[in-house]
Amino acid sequence: MRAVVARVTRASVTVDDDVVGSLDGPGLLVLLGVHHDDPARVGTTDDPVPVMARKLHELRVLREERSCAESGAGLLVVSQFTLYGETRKGRRPSWSAAAPGAEAERLVGAVVEALRGRGADVATGAFGADMAVASVNDGPFTVIVEV
């Protein structure tokens, strides 16, 4: 599982001219991708879902080295299968490392639920939709989180 995490002052996801998720105020925009091996790891000692949720919630990248857990800042989680695009050969990315849609949707949903179970304020995009993601990066500050 891989996430690109940006510290933002605000962010939103729009589908067909309707805002489906937004973050008004400081927080994290999380673009979350699921690897094709991740579903087999769920329920094992190497389960990526709780680890990713903990890392995202406790990541100390907000102002004054605070986390969403400490500050109560929200997260906007957007599924992003393209994070597993392979571009080393040729000009056209390969998506074979990304999990199939149904599995990815299940795991992205599980991370969102695990974050909410930790008390996080979480907004989401719409899985599989053609989304327009808008954000105002703070810093800018962007990191990659992998589990």
Phi, psi and chi 1 to 4 in degrees:
 res  aa     phi    psi   chi1   chi2   chi3   chi4
   1 MET       -  137.6 -160.7  171.0  -79.6      -
   2 ARG  -134.9  140.1  179.8 -179.8  -70.1  162.0
   3 ALA  -135.0  139.4      -      -      -      -
   4 VAL  -102.7  120.2  172.9      -      -      -
   5 VAL  -117.0  120.8 -179.6      -      -      -
   6 ALA  -114.8  132.9      -      -      -      -
   7 ARG   -76.6  126.1 -177.5  175.8   71.2 -166.1
   8 VAL  -130.5  157.4  -62.6      -      -      -
   9 THR   -91.8  -23.2   56.5      -      -      -
  10 ARG  -166.8  157.7   64.7 -179.1  177.7  -86.8
  11 ALA  -159.8  155.3      -      -      -      -
  12 SER  -153.1  159.5   64.0      -      -      -
  13 VAL  -125.5  127.3  177.7      -      -      -
  14 THR  -118.5  135.6  -56.8      -      -      -
  15 VAL  -128.4  123.6  176.1      -      -      -
  16 ASP    50.5   47.6  -64.3  -32.5      -      -
  17 ASP    67.9    9.2  -64.3  -36.5      -      -
  18 ASP  -112.7  129.3  -68.3  -38.4      -      -
  19 VAL   -74.2  118.1  175.0      -      -      -
  20 VAL   -99.7  -17.1  -62.9      -      -      -
  21 GLY  -159.8  141.6      -      -      -      -
  22 SER  -150.9  158.6   65.8      -      -      -
  23 LEU  -130.7  109.1  179.8   60.2      -      -
  24 ASP  -106.5  102.7  -61.9  -43.9      -      -
  25 GLY   120.9  172.4      -      -      -      -
  26 PRO   -61.4  144.7   -0.1    1.7      -      -
  27 GLY   174.8 -157.5      -      -      -      -
  28 LEU  -123.0  131.9  -60.3  178.3      -      -
  29 LEU   -94.6  121.1  170.8   60.4      -      -
  30 VAL  -116.3  114.3  178.4      -      -      -
  31 LEU   -95.0  114.6  -54.6  177.0      -      -
  32 LEU  -115.7  122.5 -177.4   60.2      -      -
  33 GLY  -113.7  147.8      -      -      -      -
  34 VAL  -115.9  127.6  178.3      -      -      -
  35 HIS   -80.4  151.9 -170.7  -88.5      -      -
  36 HIS   -63.6  -19.1   66.1   77.5      -      -
  37 ASP   -85.4  -15.2  -70.7  -21.3      -      -
  38 ASP   -62.0  -41.6  -71.0  -22.6      -      -
  39 PRO   -57.9  -34.4  -28.6   37.1      -      -
  40 ALA   -70.2  -19.2      -      -      -      -
  41 ARG   -86.2  -17.1  -63.8  169.1   50.0 -156.1
  42 VAL   -62.8  133.8  171.7      -      -      -
  43 GLY    85.0   -0.9      -      -      -      -
  44 THR  -100.9  179.7   70.0      -      -      -
  45 THR   -69.5  -12.2   57.1      -      -      -
  46 ASP  -107.3   26.5 -167.6   31.0      -      -
  47 ASP   -61.5  119.7 -169.0  -27.4      -      -
  48 PRO   -76.4  -19.6   29.1  -34.9      -      -
  49 VAL   -64.1  -57.6  171.1      -      -      -
  50 PRO   -66.5  -30.9   20.5  -28.8      -      -
  51 VAL   -67.5  -45.7  175.7      -      -      -
  52 MET   -63.8  -43.6 -178.7   59.1   81.3      -
  53 ALA   -60.1  -44.8      -      -      -      -
  54 ARG   -63.4  -46.5  178.8 -175.7   53.1   78.1
  55 LYS   -60.4  -45.5  -76.9 -173.6  170.5  -90.7
  56 LEU   -64.2  -43.7  -66.2  172.2      -      -
  57 HIS   -69.6  -34.5 -161.9 -141.7      -      -
  58 GLU  -102.2    2.5  -63.1  179.3    6.0      -
  59 LEU   -62.9  121.9 -166.4   62.3      -      -
  60 ARG   -91.7   70.0  -61.4  173.6   60.4  102.6
  61 VAL  -120.9   -0.2  -63.9      -      -      -
  62 LEU   -77.1  172.7  -62.7  175.5      -      -
  63 ARG   -53.5  145.5  -64.1  -74.4  174.3  171.0
  64 GLU    60.6   30.2  -60.5  174.4   10.7      -
  65 GLU    54.1   41.5  -66.5 -173.1   19.9      -
  66 ARG  -101.4  160.3  -62.4 -174.3   69.8 -159.3
  67 SER  -108.9  170.5   67.9      -      -      -
  68 CYS   -63.7  -35.6  -69.2      -      -      -
  69 ALA   -61.7  -41.5      -      -      -      -
  70 GLU   -75.6  -41.0  -67.6  171.4  -53.0      -
  71 SER   -94.9  -16.4   67.8      -      -      -
  72 GLY    79.6    8.0      -      -      -      -
  73 ALA   -64.5  149.9      -      -      -      -
  74 GLY   -88.0  171.0      -      -      -      -
  75 LEU  -129.7  140.6  -59.3   95.5      -      -
  76 LEU  -112.8  112.0  174.6   56.4      -      -
  77 VAL  -102.7  124.8  177.7      -      -      -
  78 VAL  -126.1  125.0 -179.8      -      -      -
  79 SER   -64.7  142.4   61.9      -      -      -
  80 GLN  -150.8   80.4 -172.3   77.1   39.5      -
  81 PHE   -62.9  -22.7   81.8   94.0      -      -
  82 THR   -67.8   -9.8   61.0      -      -      -
  83 LEU   -65.0  -17.6  -67.5 -179.2      -      -
  84 TYR  -104.8   22.5  -79.1  105.0      -      -
  85 GLY   -70.5  131.6      -      -      -      -
  86 GLU   -99.0  123.2  176.6   57.6   57.0      -
  87 THR  -123.4   13.0   59.3      -      -      -
  88 ARG   -68.9  -32.1  -77.9 -177.0 -117.3 -171.9
  89 LYS  -116.4  139.0  -66.4 -176.8  179.7  178.0
  90 GLY    70.7 -165.0      -      -      -      -
  91 ARG  -113.7   -5.4  -63.0  176.4  -63.7  163.5
  92 ARG  -114.3  122.5 -173.0  174.3  -55.8  151.6
  93 PRO   -62.9  149.2  -18.4   29.4      -      -
  94 SER  -103.0  138.5  165.4      -      -      -
  95 TRP  -107.2   14.3  -48.3  114.9      -      -
  96 SER   -64.4  -20.9   60.8      -      -      -
  97 ALA   -81.3  -15.7      -      -      -      -
  98 ALA   -76.7  146.1      -      -      -      -
  99 ALA   -68.3  150.6      -      -      -      -
 100 PRO   -58.6  152.0  -20.9   30.1      -      -
 101 GLY   -49.0  -49.8      -      -      -      -
 102 ALA   -63.1  -40.6      -      -      -      -
 103 GLU   -69.0  -42.6  -66.7  -66.6  -35.6      -
 104 ALA   -63.4  -42.7      -      -      -      -
 105 GLU   -60.5  -41.8 -177.2  174.1   18.5      -
 106 ARG   -62.9  -44.1 -177.8  173.5   65.9   83.9
 107 LEU   -74.3  -37.5  -93.1   62.9      -      -
 108 VAL   -61.6  -43.9  168.3      -      -      -
 109 GLY   -61.3  -37.5      -      -      -      -
 110 ALA   -66.7  -38.3      -      -      -      -
 111 VAL   -65.3  -43.9  169.9      -      -      -
 112 VAL   -59.0  -46.3  168.0      -      -      -
 113 GLU   -65.5  -37.1  -71.4  -51.6  -50.4      -
 114 ALA   -66.0  -38.7      -      -      -      -
 115 LEU   -62.8  -46.4  -77.9  163.7      -      -
 116 ARG   -63.2  -36.1  -71.2  178.8  176.9  149.3
 117 GLY   -63.6  -24.7      -      -      -      -
 118 ARG   -85.7   -1.8  -64.0  175.3   58.3   84.6
 119 GLY    94.2    8.7      -      -      -      -
 120 ALA   -76.7  146.2      -      -      -      -
 121 ASP   -88.2  111.3  178.7   18.6      -      -
 122 VAL  -124.9  127.5 -176.4      -      -      -
 123 ALA  -109.1  159.7      -      -      -      -
 124 THR  -136.5  165.5   64.6      -      -      -
 125 GLY   -85.0 -161.5      -      -      -      -
 126 ALA  -118.0  110.9      -      -      -      -
 127 PHE   -55.7  130.8 -169.5   91.4      -      -
 128 GLY    79.1   -5.7      -      -      -      -
 129 ALA   -82.8  161.1      -      -      -      -
 130 ASP   -82.0  100.2 -172.9    9.3      -      -
 131 MET  -104.0  144.9  -63.4  178.1  -86.6      -
 132 ALA  -106.5  115.8      -      -      -      -
 133 VAL  -104.4  124.8  179.9      -      -      -
 134 ALA  -117.6  140.6      -      -      -      -
 135 SER  -152.9  154.0   66.4      -      -      -
 136 VAL  -115.2  103.2  177.4      -      -      -
 137 ASN   -70.0  142.5  -74.0   19.8      -      -
 138 ASP  -105.6  106.8 -177.7   14.5      -      -
 139 GLY   131.3  -69.2      -      -      -      -
 140 PRO   -70.4  149.4   26.8  -30.7      -      -
 141 PHE  -136.9  112.5 -166.3  102.7      -      -
 142 THR  -137.8  133.4  -55.0      -      -      -
 143 VAL  -133.1  161.4  -64.4      -      -      -
 144 ILE  -108.0  132.2  -63.7  171.6      -      -
 145 VAL  -117.9  126.1  176.9      -      -      -
 146 GLU  -127.1  139.7  -70.1 -165.9   76.6      -
 147 VAL  -133.3      -  -62.1      -      -      -
